[in-house]
Amino acid sequence: MRIIVIGAAPTGLGVAYRLYQLQNNNIDIAKNVELIVLEKELSPGGLSRTVMDENGFFWDMGGHVTFDHNLPYYKEAICWAINEWNILTRSCQVDISYMFNEKGLHLVPYPVQYAVPMFPASIKAKCLEDLRDRRRKSAAKRIPPKNFNDWIDEHFGPTLSNYFFKQYTRKVWTVRPDQMNPVWIGTRVAMIPYEKLEEFCAMNEEDLKEIDLGWGPNARFMFPKRYGTGSIWKSMTNKLPSQWFHFGCKVINIDAKRKTIMYENERYGKVFVIGVGLIKPMSRVAEQFTWLYFPENTVPFYRVTFLSRYGEMTPDNDKYWSVLCECAYDINDNSISEEEIKEKTIKCLIRKSIILREQIVSLFSTLLPYGYPIPTVNVKR
């Protein structure tokens, strides 16, 4: 039996790894399986790959981290691929300087819905009133949300939606919340226990700044000790039978007779990935956090990741450090060039006191034309 897998990204490699396991264990059903993995790129990993720039800095295709909250099998597979890992504790906050009409950083704990007590007084009062209204509302009277915007309003209210969720959703996904399906949310958006919020409201601002709520599946995460997330998939491919993999093969379409495949026309957002390699010392902000979120519309990136904190991602971690920025745009938005995005990113990193221009020794950029499949209201799964 022949099995063809399209794409040597994590899912496709998971199929290959499982078949390899079964064949090594002499499982009858796997003995006569011939596997072919077709990958249009020249290396494995897909959007989880890592590239090295001309100056020796390593860049992931976004500030993504790997964690195994769904299946122990996943952790088993990646630890089979490589055996040297760094275990990191997430330290990230959200910049809400726009709420205070400030130009620099004004950081509050992540997720932002827990940081309501640190909002400006007028916004805080409105948020708290919205949340009290929702707490008083009978569950029987609630209408199932038709889209993500309805879901936000149902759980958090219009104030938090207007000051955070609407603009940040647009920055990340490039569409409005009312164009997105709510079924994708799962554990990705933190709910607010009202009692916990009251506890936070009773704390002073200095104590609140020290909070890390440990929320979410990536509160602690693994990262390869060397060469980024892409090193997992390269190592896995090298350990699996080489004859299974065919790189540089782009599948166009498929039917039963012609044996070609056609992809569905889904909606995607494109992502500019900007990497900045710098000479030390690191800025105070970079020393404190693993990544930061930026909802503000005047900031070109929605997330900044301090990538060199994760592992050996520079020519020499004693001398250099690195920052990775992600900027999302609609797939049809050609209003800005890659060069313009790079310059806007640098200027904003400087304005937010994250870097100094004279520290820059390497500047990397790439466009991911299909950055994220968007969970629109027409997508069920």
ABEGO torsion letter per residue (X at the ends): XBBBBBEABAAAAAAAAAAAAAAAAGBAAAAABBBBBBBABABBGEAABBBBBAAGBBBBBEBBBBBAAABAAAAAAAAAABABBBBBBBBBBBBAAAAAGBABBBBBBOBAAAAAAABBAAAAAAAAAAAAAAAABBAAABBBBABAAAAAAAAAEAAAAAAAAAAAAAAAAGBBAAABBAAAAEAABBBBBAAAAAAAAABBAAAAAABBAGBEAAABBBBBABGEAAAAAAAAAAABBAAABBBGBBBABBBAAAGBBBBBBBBBBBBBBBBBBBBOBBBAAAAABABBBBABAABABABBBBAAAABBABABAAABBBBBBBBBBBAABAABBAAAAAAAAAAAAAAAGABBAAABABBBBBBBABABBBBBAABAX
